[in-house]
Amino acid sequence: QVQLVESGGGLVQAGNSLRLSCAASGRTVSMGWFRQAPGEEREFVAAISWSGSYTNYADSVKGRFTISRDNDKNTVYLQMNSLKPEDTAVYYCAATLRGSYYYTTNRGLEYDAWGQGTQVTVSS
């Protein structure tokens, strides 16, 4: 089973930026980021295909967040700009381990591996 380890979370003021990283212990296919705020359900944030050619974003983060990956390092990144207090959540990295190299999905059930999460707190 592939292990995923997130890093880069922290406390920032609104309007600032953070970059999250997720290192995988093995090969992955598509990768995604999800988040869960206190008392809320987990929600999709962004996803990227293995090739990097296809990306998908939640409407709430479009234009502010960018997902990217480095397959040589088995790592996916989430660059988060113009952060808002409503972005406060635990951010989880997820990966699919099979399927098309050009596929992305926003459905959590389609992911095979999950990280432990990293806390992002945005103060107003």
Disulfide bonds with the S-S distance in Angstrom:
Cys22-Cys93 2.08
